[in-house]
């Protein structure tokens, strides 16, 4: 009965909002991350991104409205990067995962926040943090336009995926902690062991003055570790697989997809 209702809703939506095939082809041509999708995955992702655009609000800061071209292919490209995280999930799982996403707000540039953080010794530290994006449990997903324009390739950086990963993380709490709702086939103890092992390895490398194999921002907090690892899983899976193969395999199971299989070969390995 529920399956029949969902199919009816999908057909009703498509009748009222015909899928823009040409705009979707243009969106895929602009982003290397979308260009390597197989036909079936591309079709499913495009239609999910189209519904996402109608269900959520995508807003430009007033300072960008008159000066920034943000046509339908650009909007679809943004939505597709968000929906890439849930491509391997059912429509119901996708909708539930992003129920806390109401708006994506695009700002003209990176922005600063005054941050207070307590360290492991109970000492409070205050500093100014420059951010490419941010989100909260029921707040908007905020991204900086220059960083949005740098997202969409296989470089390991993607502000949309990073912030939407935080939304997944917030699915069972009011703050990011690196522990999103898990499918029943993944044991929470395994998730905790693998992710905390990666986080502790990153922190140990920094303490010893060593380079980290992924963005060292992942060492700042378990929630940031999850978001950065999601960025790498989708946009530099070879790097993540080489650095932390057990974590990569865990994320393949969690997201039910393997971006490494569609990543183009690099002319030179990424360090």
Secondary structure by P-SEA (a helix, b strand, c coil): caaaaaaaaaaaaaaacccaaaaaaaaaaaccccccccaaaaaaaaaaaaaaaaabbbbccccccccccccaaaaaaaaaaaacccccccaaaaaaaaccccbbbbcccccccbbbbbccccbbbbbbbbbcccccccccbbbbaaaaaaccccccccaaaaaaaaaaaacccccccccccccccccaaaaaaaaaaaaaaaaaaaaacccccccccccccaaaaaaaaaaaacccaaaaaaacaaaaaaaaaaacccccccccccccccc
